[in-house]
């Protein structure tokens, strides 16, 4: 999710071609994929734009990319035969802030400390310790919770983060009752 970093590895002609195209274009569009292999690459789906910060062509058996995920986007067209998609930058949700005692903030910090989740540690941490960017908190929860892909897409397509906040708080409160 935006405001985070990631690594991708791959090999073969198609991957090499994708990397070189991404270098020429200034980055790559990334689509979400669930555990069953379903991807969100249809017209209008939310995608992410990642800048390629480093390419290691030779150190291992696979090409390794270091990515900085910078922007949200929307799929504008897909080329099914060539496995290509086109997107455009799409601003998602205005910034707002949650206090440090909000249930989503507290549980996310607790989860990060307990499990040392590498995905969370790759995310750019908020600058303040008293208020946290609502978008950043929502996106981190959407990364780590096993929420179906179609539901993530619906939450992200909503014009504000309010629906996502309400949905995530409901999940967290229900899990607190189970403990």
Backbone as JSON Lines, residues from 0, in Angstrom:
{"i":0,"aa":"X","n":[0.84,-1.18,0.0],"ca":[0.0,0.0,0.0],"c":[0.89,1.25,0.0]}
{"i":1,"aa":"X","n":[0.38,2.36,-0.49],"ca":[1.19,3.58,-0.5],"c":[1.76,3.92,0.87]}
{"i":2,"aa":"X","n":[2.83,4.68,0.84],"ca":[3.59,5.05,2.02],"c":[4.31,3.83,2.61]}
{"i":3,"aa":"X","n":[4.65,2.87,1.74],"ca":[5.41,1.72,2.19],"c":[6.41,1.33,1.11]}
{"i":4,"aa":"X","n":[7.25,0.37,1.44],"ca":[8.25,-0.13,0.51],"c":[8.01,-1.62,0.32]}
{"i":5,"aa":"X","n":[8.55,-2.15,-0.75],"ca":[8.38,-3.57,-1.0],"c":[9.5,-4.11,-1.86]}
{"i":6,"aa":"X","n":[9.59,-5.41,-1.89],"ca":[10.56,-6.11,-2.72],"c":[9.81,-7.09,-3.62]}
{"i":7,"aa":"X","n":[10.28,-7.21,-4.83],"ca":[9.73,-8.18,-5.78],"c":[10.91,-8.92,-6.39]}
{"i":8,"aa":"X","n":[10.74,-10.23,-6.57],"ca":[11.75,-11.05,-7.24],"c":[11.11,-11.76,-8.41]}
{"i":9,"aa":"X","n":[11.9,-12.0,-9.42],"ca":[11.39,-12.73,-10.57],"c":[12.51,-13.07,-11.53]}
{"i":10,"aa":"X","n":[12.18,-13.86,-12.54],"ca":[13.17,-14.21,-13.55],"c":[12.45,-14.5,-14.86]}
{"i":11,"aa":"X","n":[13.23,-14.63,-15.89],"ca":[12.67,-14.94,-17.19],"c":[12.53,-13.71,-18.07]}
{"i":12,"aa":"X","n":[12.24,-13.99,-19.33],"ca":[12.14,-12.93,-20.33],"c":[11.04,-11.93,-20.0]}
{"i":13,"aa":"X","n":[9.85,-12.42,-19.65],"ca":[8.72,-11.52,-19.39],"c":[9.01,-10.6,-18.21]}
{"i":14,"aa":"X","n":[9.58,-11.15,-17.13],"ca":[9.89,-10.32,-15.96],"c":[10.97,-9.3,-16.3]}
{"i":15,"aa":"X","n":[12.01,-9.72,-17.02],"ca":[13.08,-8.81,-17.42],"c":[12.52,-7.66,-18.26]}
{"i":16,"aa":"X","n":[11.63,-7.99,-19.19],"ca":[11.01,-6.99,-20.05],"c":[10.15,-6.02,-19.22]}
{"i":17,"aa":"X","n":[9.43,-6.55,-18.25],"ca":[8.6,-5.72,-17.37],"c":[9.47,-4.75,-16.57]}
{"i":18,"aa":"X","n":[10.6,-5.25,-16.06],"ca":[11.51,-4.39,-15.28],"c":[12.07,-3.27,-16.16]}
{"i":19,"aa":"X","n":[12.53,-3.6,-17.35],"ca":[13.1,-2.56,-18.22],"c":[12.03,-1.54,-18.64]}
{"i":20,"aa":"X","n":[10.82,-2.0,-18.91],"ca":[9.72,-1.08,-19.21],"c":[9.44,-0.17,-18.02]}
{"i":21,"aa":"X","n":[9.45,-0.75,-16.82],"ca":[9.21,0.02,-15.6],"c":[10.29,1.06,-15.36]}
{"i":22,"aa":"X","n":[11.53,0.7,-15.65],"ca":[12.63,1.66,-15.49],"c":[12.46,2.84,-16.45]}
{"i":23,"aa":"X","n":[12.07,2.55,-17.69],"ca":[11.85,3.61,-18.67],"c":[10.67,4.49,-18.29]}
{"i":24,"aa":"X","n":[9.63,3.89,-17.7],"ca":[8.41,4.63,-17.37],"c":[8.47,5.31,-16.01]}
{"i":25,"aa":"X","n":[9.5,5.04,-15.24],"ca":[9.61,5.65,-13.91],"c":[8.94,4.85,-12.81]}
{"i":26,"aa":"X","n":[8.45,3.65,-13.14],"ca":[7.84,2.8,-12.12],"c":[6.9,1.77,-12.72]}
{"i":27,"aa":"X","n":[6.22,1.07,-11.84],"ca":[5.32,-0.01,-12.24],"c":[3.96,0.17,-11.57]}
{"i":28,"aa":"X","n":[2.92,-0.26,-12.25],"ca":[1.6,-0.36,-11.62],"c":[1.53,-1.73,-10.97]}
{"i":29,"aa":"X","n":[1.07,-1.77,-9.72],"ca":[0.9,-3.02,-8.99],"c":[-0.57,-3.27,-8.75]}
{"i":30,"aa":"X","n":[-1.0,-4.51,-8.96],"ca":[-2.39,-4.87,-8.68],"c":[-2.44,-5.72,-7.42]}
{"i":31,"aa":"X","n":[-3.57,-5.68,-6.75],"ca":[-3.78,-6.52,-5.57],"c":[-4.13,-7.92,-6.03]}
{"i":32,"aa":"X","n":[-3.69,-8.9,-5.23],"ca":[-3.99,-10.29,-5.52],"c":[-4.29,-10.99,-4.21]}
{"i":33,"aa":"X","n":[-5.32,-11.85,-4.21],"ca":[-5.63,-12.59,-2.99],"c":[-4.94,-13.95,-3.0]}
{"i":34,"aa":"X","n":[-5.15,-14.72,-1.95],"ca":[-4.49,-16.01,-1.8],"c":[-4.87,-17.02,-2.87]}
{"i":35,"aa":"X","n":[-6.05,-16.86,-3.47],"ca":[-6.5,-17.79,-4.5],"c":[-5.99,-17.42,-5.89]}
{"i":36,"aa":"X","n":[-5.28,-16.3,-6.01],"ca":[-4.74,-15.88,-7.29],"c":[-5.6,-14.87,-8.03]}
{"i":37,"aa":"X","n":[-6.77,-14.54,-7.48],"ca":[-7.64,-13.54,-8.11],"c":[-6.97,-12.18,-8.01]}
{"i":38,"aa":"X","n":[-6.97,-11.43,-9.11],"ca":[-6.36,-10.11,-9.13],"c":[-7.41,-9.03,-9.37]}
{"i":39,"aa":"X","n":[-7.08,-7.83,-8.9],"ca":[-7.94,-6.67,-9.11],"c":[-7.32,-5.86,-10.24]}
{"i":40,"aa":"X","n":[-7.55,-6.27,-11.47],"ca":[-6.99,-5.59,-12.62],"c":[-8.01,-5.2,-13.66]}
{"i":41,"aa":"X","n":[-9.26,-5.14,-13.25],"ca":[-10.33,-4.75,-14.17],"c":[-10.44,-3.23,-14.24]}
{"i":42,"aa":"X","n":[-11.01,-2.75,-15.31],"ca":[-11.18,-1.31,-15.47],"c":[-11.9,-0.72,-14.26]}
{"i":43,"aa":"X","n":[-11.32,0.34,-13.68],"ca":[-11.89,0.99,-12.51],"c":[-11.37,0.47,-11.18]}
{"i":44,"aa":"X","n":[-10.66,-0.68,-11.19],"ca":[-10.11,-1.2,-9.94],"c":[-8.99,-0.32,-9.43]}
{"i":45,"aa":"X","n":[-8.81,-0.32,-8.13],"ca":[-7.76,0.47,-7.48],"c":[-6.44,-0.3,-7.58]}
{"i":46,"aa":"X","n":[-5.39,0.39,-8.0],"ca":[-4.05,-0.18,-8.12],"c":[-3.06,0.78,-7.46]}
{"i":47,"aa":"X","n":[-1.79,0.39,-7.42],"ca":[-0.77,1.22,-6.79],"c":[0.38,1.45,-7.77]}
{"i":48,"aa":"X","n":[0.97,2.63,-7.7],"ca":[2.14,2.93,-8.52],"c":[3.37,2.87,-7.63]}
{"i":49,"aa":"X","n":[4.36,2.1,-8.08],"ca":[5.59,1.93,-7.31],"c":[6.78,2.4,-8.13]}
{"i":50,"aa":"X","n":[7.59,3.26,-7.54],"ca":[8.84,3.68,-8.16],"c":[9.88,2.59,-7.9]}
{"i":51,"aa":"X","n":[10.7,2.32,-8.9],"ca":[11.77,1.33,-8.74],"c":[12.98,2.05,-8.18]}
{"i":52,"aa":"X","n":[13.34,1.7,-6.94],"ca":[14.47,2.37,-6.29],"c":[15.8,1.68,-6.57]}
{"i":53,"aa":"X","n":[15.76,0.37,-6.77],"ca":[16.99,-0.37,-7.01],"c":[16.67,-1.67,-7.73]}
{"i":54,"aa":"X","n":[17.55,-2.07,-8.63],"ca":[17.43,-3.35,-9.31],"c":[18.74,-4.1,-9.13]}
{"i":55,"aa":"X","n":[18.63,-5.3,-8.61],"ca":[19.79,-6.18,-8.47],"c":[19.64,-7.28,-9.52]}
{"i":56,"aa":"X","n":[20.37,-7.13,-10.6],"ca":[20.26,-8.05,-11.73],"c":[21.05,-9.34,-11.51]}
{"i":57,"aa":"X","n":[22.11,-9.3,-10.69],"ca":[23.08,-10.38,-10.71],"c":[23.34,-11.12,-9.4]}
{"i":58,"aa":"X","n":[22.94,-10.62,-8.26],"ca":[23.34,-11.22,-6.98],"c":[22.76,-12.61,-6.73]}
{"i":59,"aa":"X","n":[21.57,-12.86,-7.18],"ca":[20.94,-14.15,-6.9],"c":[20.45,-14.81,-8.17]}
{"i":60,"aa":"X","n":[19.67,-15.86,-7.97],"ca":[19.12,-16.58,-9.12],"c":[17.94,-15.83,-9.74]}
{"i":61,"aa":"X","n":[17.44,-14.81,-9.04],"ca":[16.34,-14.01,-9.55],"c":[16.71,-12.53,-9.52]}
{"i":62,"aa":"X","n":[16.07,-11.77,-10.38],"ca":[16.22,-10.32,-10.37],"c":[15.45,-9.8,-9.16]}
{"i":63,"aa":"X","n":[16.05,-8.88,-8.41],"ca":[15.42,-8.35,-7.2],"c":[15.18,-6.85,-7.36]}
{"i":64,"aa":"X","n":[13.95,-6.43,-7.09],"ca":[13.59,-5.02,-7.17],"c":[13.26,-4.49,-5.78]}
{"i":65,"aa":"X","n":[13.72,-3.29,-5.49],"ca":[13.28,-2.56,-4.3],"c":[12.34,-1.47,-4.78]}
{"i":66,"aa":"X","n":[11.13,-1.46,-4.23],"ca":[10.1,-0.55,-4.68],"c":[9.67,0.39,-3.56]}
{"i":67,"aa":"X","n":[9.32,1.61,-3.94],"ca":[8.69,2.57,-3.04],"c":[7.29,2.82,-3.59]}
{"i":68,"aa":"X","n":[6.29,2.42,-2.84],"ca":[4.92,2.54,-3.33],"c":[4.46,3.96,-3.03]}
{"i":69,"aa":"X","n":[4.18,4.7,-4.1],"ca":[3.98,6.14,-3.99],"c":[2.54,6.61,-4.12]}
{"i":70,"aa":"X","n":[1.77,6.03,-5.06],"ca":[0.46,6.6,-5.39],"c":[-0.58,5.5,-5.57]}
{"i":71,"aa":"X","n":[-1.82,5.91,-5.41],"ca":[-2.94,5.09,-5.82],"c":[-3.22,5.38,-7.28]}
{"i":72,"aa":"X","n":[-3.87,4.46,-7.92],"ca":[-4.3,4.66,-9.29],"c":[-5.55,3.86,-9.56]}
{"i":73,"aa":"X","n":[-6.1,4.06,-10.74],"ca":[-7.24,3.29,-11.22],"c":[-6.86,2.67,-12.55]}
{"i":74,"aa":"X","n":[-7.28,1.44,-12.76],"ca":[-7.06,0.78,-14.04],"c":[-7.91,1.49,-15.09]}
{"i":75,"aa":"X","n":[-7.27,1.92,-16.18],"ca":[-8.01,2.58,-17.26],"c":[-8.27,1.63,-18.41]}
{"i":76,"aa":"X","n":[-7.36,0.68,-18.63],"ca":[-7.59,-0.34,-19.65],"c":[-6.65,-1.51,-19.4]}
{"i":77,"aa":"X","n":[-7.06,-2.67,-19.89],"ca":[-6.23,-3.86,-19.74],"c":[-6.01,-4.5,-21.09]}
{"i":78,"aa":"X","n":[-4.87,-5.1,-21.23],"ca":[-4.55,-5.87,-22.43],"c":[-4.37,-7.32,-22.02]}
{"i":79,"aa":"X","n":[-5.47,-8.06,-21.97],"ca":[-5.47,-9.42,-21.46],"c":[-4.45,-10.29,-22.19]}
{"i":80,"aa":"X","n":[-4.36,-10.19,-23.5],"ca":[-3.46,-11.04,-24.28],"c":[-2.0,-10.77,-23.94]}
{"i":81,"aa":"X","n":[-1.66,-9.54,-23.65],"ca":[-0.26,-9.19,-23.38],"c":[0.02,-9.0,-21.9]}
{"i":82,"aa":"X","n":[-0.96,-9.31,-21.06],"ca":[-0.85,-9.16,-19.6],"c":[-0.34,-7.76,-19.23]}
{"i":83,"aa":"X","n":[-0.93,-6.74,-19.83],"ca":[-0.57,-5.37,-19.53],"c":[-1.82,-4.62,-19.07]}
{"i":84,"aa":"X","n":[-1.58,-3.63,-18.27],"ca":[-2.68,-2.75,-17.9],"c":[-2.18,-1.33,-17.91]}
{"i":85,"aa":"X","n":[-3.11,-0.43,-18.09],"ca":[-2.8,0.99,-18.04],"c":[-3.57,1.59,-16.87]}
{"i":86,"aa":"X","n":[-2.95,2.56,-16.25],"ca":[-3.61,3.2,-15.12],"c":[-3.33,4.67,-15.12]}
{"i":87,"aa":"X","n":[-4.04,5.35,-14.27],"ca":[-3.79,6.78,-14.07],"c":[-3.81,7.03,-12.57]}
{"i":88,"aa":"X","n":[-3.02,7.99,-12.14],"ca":[-2.97,8.33,-10.73],"c":[-4.35,8.78,-10.28]}
{"i":89,"aa":"X","n":[-4.74,8.31,-9.13],"ca":[-6.07,8.58,-8.6],"c":[-5.91,8.97,-7.13]}
{"i":90,"aa":"X","n":[-6.22,10.21,-6.78],"ca":[-6.09,10.6,-5.37],"c":[-7.12,9.86,-4.52]}
{"i":91,"aa":"X","n":[-6.67,9.3,-3.44],"ca":[-7.56,8.51,-2.6],"c":[-7.59,9.09,-1.2]}
{"i":92,"aa":"X","n":[-8.73,9.52,-0.78],"ca":[-8.99,9.99,0.57],"c":[-8.12,11.17,0.98]}
{"i":93,"aa":"X","n":[-8.73,12.19,1.51],"ca":[-8.0,13.32,2.07],"c":[-7.4,12.91,3.4]}
{"i":94,"aa":"X","n":[-6.3,13.55,3.75],"ca":[-5.64,13.24,5.02],"c":[-6.5,13.67,6.19]}
{"i":95,"aa":"X","n":[-6.53,12.83,7.19],"ca":[-7.13,13.14,8.49],"c":[-6.29,12.4,9.51]}
{"i":96,"aa":"X","n":[-6.55,12.62,10.78],"ca":[-5.67,12.06,11.8],"c":[-6.48,11.43,12.92]}
{"i":97,"aa":"X","n":[-5.91,10.34,13.46],"ca":[-6.49,9.65,14.6],"c":[-5.61,9.87,15.82]}
{"i":98,"aa":"X","n":[-6.2,10.02,16.99],"ca":[-5.38,10.15,18.2],"c":[-4.7,8.82,18.53]}
{"i":99,"aa":"X","n":[-3.62,8.89,19.28],"ca":[-2.86,7.69,19.6],"c":[-3.64,6.7,20.46]}
{"i":100,"aa":"X","n":[-4.74,7.14,21.1],"ca":[-5.52,6.22,21.91],"c":[-6.69,5.59,21.15]}
{"i":101,"aa":"X","n":[-6.77,5.82,19.83],"ca":[-7.8,5.19,19.01],"c":[-7.53,3.68,18.97]}
{"i":102,"aa":"X","n":[-8.59,2.88,18.98],"ca":[-8.44,1.43,19.03],"c":[-7.63,0.89,17.84]}
{"i":103,"aa":"X","n":[-7.81,1.46,16.66],"ca":[-7.06,0.99,15.49],"c":[-5.56,1.28,15.62]}
{"i":104,"aa":"X","n":[-5.23,2.44,16.15],"ca":[-3.83,2.81,16.35],"c":[-3.21,1.91,17.41]}
{"i":105,"aa":"X","n":[-3.88,1.79,18.55],"ca":[-3.32,0.99,19.65],"c":[-3.1,-0.47,19.24]}
{"i":106,"aa":"X","n":[-4.09,-1.06,18.57],"ca":[-3.96,-2.47,18.17],"c":[-2.9,-2.65,17.08]}
{"i":107,"aa":"X","n":[-2.76,-1.69,16.19],"ca":[-1.74,-1.79,15.16],"c":[-0.34,-1.71,15.77]}
{"i":108,"aa":"X","n":[-0.15,-0.8,16.7],"ca":[1.14,-0.7,17.39],"c":[1.42,-1.99,18.16]}
{"i":109,"aa":"X","n":[0.41,-2.5,18.83],"ca":[0.56,-3.75,19.59],"c":[0.92,-4.9,18.65]}
{"i":110,"aa":"X","n":[0.23,-5.0,17.55],"ca":[0.5,-6.06,16.57],"c":[1.92,-5.95,16.03]}
{"i":111,"aa":"X","n":[2.34,-4.75,15.72],"ca":[3.69,-4.53,15.19],"c":[4.74,-4.93,16.21]}
{"i":112,"aa":"X","n":[4.53,-4.55,17.46],"ca":[5.5,-4.88,18.51],"c":[5.52,-6.38,18.82]}
{"i":113,"aa":"X","n":[4.37,-7.03,18.84],"ca":[4.3,-8.44,19.19],"c":[4.84,-9.35,18.09]}
{"i":114,"aa":"X","n":[4.5,-9.04,16.87],"ca":[4.81,-9.96,15.78],"c":[5.95,-9.48,14.88]}
{"i":115,"aa":"X","n":[6.43,-8.28,15.09],"ca":[7.53,-7.73,14.29],"c":[7.25,-7.98,12.81]}
{"i":116,"aa":"X","n":[6.04,-7.66,12.4],"ca":[5.58,-7.89,11.03],"c":[6.46,-7.11,10.05]}
{"i":117,"aa":"X","n":[7.13,-7.84,9.16],"ca":[8.04,-7.18,8.22],"c":[7.31,-6.25,7.26]}
{"i":118,"aa":"X","n":[6.07,-6.57,6.89],"ca":[5.31,-5.67,6.01],"c":[5.08,-4.33,6.7]}
{"i":119,"aa":"X","n":[4.79,-4.38,7.99],"ca":[4.54,-3.14,8.72],"c":[5.82,-2.35,8.9]}
{"i":120,"aa":"X","n":[6.93,-3.03,9.13],"ca":[8.19,-2.31,9.33],"c":[8.68,-1.69,8.03]}
{"i":121,"aa":"X","n":[8.2,-2.18,6.88],"ca":[8.57,-1.58,5.59],"c":[7.77,-0.32,5.29]}
{"i":122,"aa":"X","n":[6.72,-0.1,6.07],"ca":[5.88,1.06,5.84],"c":[6.51,2.29,6.48]}
{"i":123,"aa":"X","n":[6.36,3.41,5.81],"ca":[6.87,4.66,6.34],"c":[6.05,5.04,7.57]}
{"i":124,"aa":"X","n":[6.69,5.11,8.7],"ca":[5.99,5.39,9.95],"c":[5.51,6.83,9.98]}
{"i":125,"aa":"X","n":[4.38,7.06,10.64],"ca":[3.9,8.43,10.78],"c":[4.9,9.26,11.58]}
{"i":126,"aa":"X","n":[4.91,10.54,11.32],"ca":[5.89,11.41,11.97],"c":[5.53,11.72,13.42]}
{"i":127,"aa":"X","n":[4.29,11.74,13.77],"ca":[3.86,12.13,15.1],"c":[3.6,10.89,15.96]}
{"i":128,"aa":"X","n":[3.76,11.02,17.25],"ca":[3.41,9.93,18.15],"c":[2.11,10.22,18.88]}
{"i":129,"aa":"X","n":[1.51,11.38,18.64],"ca":[0.24,11.7,19.29],"c":[-0.93,11.62,18.31]}
{"i":130,"aa":"X","n":[-0.68,11.81,17.03],"ca":[-1.71,11.69,16.01],"c":[-1.15,10.9,14.84]}
{"i":131,"aa":"X","n":[-1.98,10.01,14.29],"ca":[-1.55,9.14,13.2],"c":[-2.42,9.37,11.99]}
{"i":132,"aa":"X","n":[-1.81,9.38,10.83],"ca":[-2.52,9.57,9.58],"c":[-3.55,8.45,9.42]}
{"i":133,"aa":"X","n":[-4.81,8.81,9.29],"ca":[-5.9,7.84,9.17],"c":[-5.69,6.92,7.97]}
{"i":134,"aa":"X","n":[-5.28,7.49,6.85],"ca":[-5.06,6.69,5.66],"c":[-4.0,5.63,5.91]}
{"i":135,"aa":"X","n":[-2.9,6.04,6.53],"ca":[-1.79,5.12,6.82],"c":[-2.28,3.97,7.69]}
{"i":136,"aa":"X","n":[-3.06,4.27,8.72],"ca":[-3.58,3.24,9.62],"c":[-4.5,2.29,8.85]}
{"i":137,"aa":"X","n":[-5.42,2.83,8.07],"ca":[-6.34,1.98,7.29],"c":[-5.58,1.08,6.32]}
{"i":138,"aa":"X","n":[-4.63,1.66,5.61],"ca":[-3.89,0.88,4.61],"c":[-3.08,-0.23,5.24]}
{"i":139,"aa":"X","n":[-2.49,0.02,6.42],"ca":[-1.73,-1.03,7.09],"c":[-2.65,-2.18,7.51]}
{"i":140,"aa":"X","n":[-3.85,-1.84,8.04],"ca":[-4.79,-2.88,8.43],"c":[-5.27,-3.66,7.2]}
{"i":141,"aa":"X","n":[-5.51,-2.97,6.1],"ca":[-5.94,-3.67,4.89],"c":[-4.84,-4.6,4.36]}
{"i":142,"aa":"X","n":[-3.59,-4.3,4.64],"ca":[-2.48,-5.18,4.25],"c":[-2.44,-6.45,5.07]}
{"i":143,"aa":"X","n":[-2.67,-6.33,6.37],"ca":[-2.41,-7.5,7.23],"c":[-3.65,-8.35,7.54]}
{"i":144,"aa":"X","n":[-4.84,-7.78,7.44],"ca":[-6.03,-8.56,7.74],"c":[-6.45,-9.38,6.51]}
{"i":145,"aa":"X","n":[-6.97,-10.58,6.75],"ca":[-7.4,-11.43,5.62],"c":[-8.78,-11.03,5.11]}
{"i":146,"aa":"X","n":[-8.84,-9.84,4.54],"ca":[-10.1,-9.3,4.01],"c":[-10.17,-9.68,2.53]}
{"i":147,"aa":"X","n":[-11.32,-10.2,2.08],"ca":[-11.44,-10.57,0.66],"c":[-11.13,-9.4,-0.26]}
{"i":148,"aa":"X","n":[-10.54,-9.72,-1.4],"ca":[-10.1,-8.71,-2.36],"c":[-11.24,-7.8,-2.81]}
{"i":149,"aa":"X","n":[-12.4,-8.36,-3.09],"ca":[-13.51,-7.52,-3.55],"c":[-13.94,-6.54,-2.47]}
{"i":150,"aa":"X","n":[-13.88,-6.94,-1.21],"ca":[-14.24,-6.03,-0.12],"c":[-13.19,-4.92,0.03]}
{"i":151,"aa":"X","n":[-11.9,-5.26,-0.1],"ca":[-10.85,-4.23,-0.06],"c":[-11.07,-3.21,-1.17]}
{"i":152,"aa":"X","n":[-11.37,-3.7,-2.36],"ca":[-11.61,-2.79,-3.48],"c":[-12.8,-1.87,-3.19]}
{"i":153,"aa":"X","n":[-13.89,-2.42,-2.64],"ca":[-15.06,-1.58,-2.32],"c":[-14.71,-0.53,-1.28]}
{"i":154,"aa":"X","n":[-13.95,-0.92,-0.25],"ca":[-13.56,0.04,0.78],"c":[-12.69,1.15,0.21]}
{"i":155,"aa":"X","n":[-11.75,0.79,-0.66],"ca":[-10.83,1.78,-1.23],"c":[-11.52,2.7,-2.23]}
{"i":156,"aa":"X","n":[-12.55,2.22,-2.89],"ca":[-13.26,3.03,-3.88],"c":[-14.21,4.03,-3.24]}
{"i":157,"aa":"X","n":[-14.52,3.85,-1.97],"ca":[-15.4,4.79,-1.27],"c":[-14.71,6.15,-1.22]}
{"i":158,"aa":"X","n":[-15.44,7.27,-1.36],"ca":[-14.81,8.59,-1.47],"c":[-14.01,9.06,-0.25]}
{"i":159,"aa":"X","n":[-14.31,8.52,0.93],"ca":[-13.56,8.9,2.13],"c":[-13.13,7.64,2.88]}
{"i":160,"aa":"X","n":[-12.31,7.83,3.9],"ca":[-11.86,6.69,4.7],"c":[-12.87,6.28,5.77]}
{"i":161,"aa":"X","n":[-13.98,6.98,5.89],"ca":[-14.94,6.71,6.97],"c":[-15.49,5.29,6.94]}
{"i":162,"aa":"X","n":[-15.84,4.78,5.78],"ca":[-16.38,3.43,5.68],"c":[-15.32,2.41,6.09]}
{"i":163,"aa":"X","n":[-14.11,2.62,5.65],"ca":[-13.01,1.71,5.99],"c":[-12.76,1.74,7.5]}
{"i":164,"aa":"X","n":[-12.74,2.91,8.09],"ca":[-12.55,3.05,9.54],"c":[-13.64,2.3,10.3]}
{"i":165,"aa":"X","n":[-14.87,2.51,9.9],"ca":[-15.99,1.85,10.58],"c":[-15.89,0.33,10.46]}
{"i":166,"aa":"X","n":[-15.56,-0.15,9.28],"ca":[-15.43,-1.59,9.03],"c":[-14.28,-2.19,9.87]}
{"i":167,"aa":"X","n":[-13.13,-1.52,9.85],"ca":[-11.97,-2.03,10.6],"c":[-12.22,-2.01,12.11]}
{"i":168,"aa":"X","n":[-12.84,-0.96,12.6],"ca":[-13.12,-0.89,14.04],"c":[-14.09,-1.99,14.46]}
{"i":169,"aa":"X","n":[-15.04,-2.31,13.59],"ca":[-15.97,-3.4,13.9],"c":[-15.21,-4.72,14.01]}
{"i":170,"aa":"X","n":[-14.29,-4.97,13.09],"ca":[-13.49,-6.2,13.13],"c":[-12.66,-6.26,14.41]}
{"i":171,"aa":"X","n":[-11.98,-5.18,14.74],"ca":[-11.11,-5.15,15.92],"c":[-11.92,-5.32,17.19]}
{"i":172,"aa":"X","n":[-13.04,-4.64,17.28],"ca":[-13.88,-4.76,18.49],"c":[-14.42,-6.17,18.64]}
{"i":173,"aa":"X","n":[-14.82,-6.81,17.53],"ca":[-15.28,-8.19,17.6],"c":[-14.16,-9.13,18.05]}
{"i":174,"aa":"X","n":[-12.96,-8.89,17.55],"ca":[-11.84,-9.76,17.96],"c":[-11.49,-9.54,19.43]}
{"i":175,"aa":"X","n":[-11.68,-8.33,19.94],"ca":[-11.45,-8.05,21.36],"c":[-12.45,-8.79,22.24]}
{"i":176,"aa":"X","n":[-13.67,-8.95,21.77],"ca":[-14.69,-9.67,22.54],"c":[-14.41,-11.16,22.6]}
{"i":177,"aa":"X","n":[-13.76,-11.69,21.58],"ca":[-13.47,-13.13,21.51],"c":[-12.38,-13.52,22.48]}
{"i":178,"aa":"X","n":[-11.44,-12.61,22.75],"ca":[-10.3,-12.91,23.61],"c":[-10.72,-13.31,24.97]}
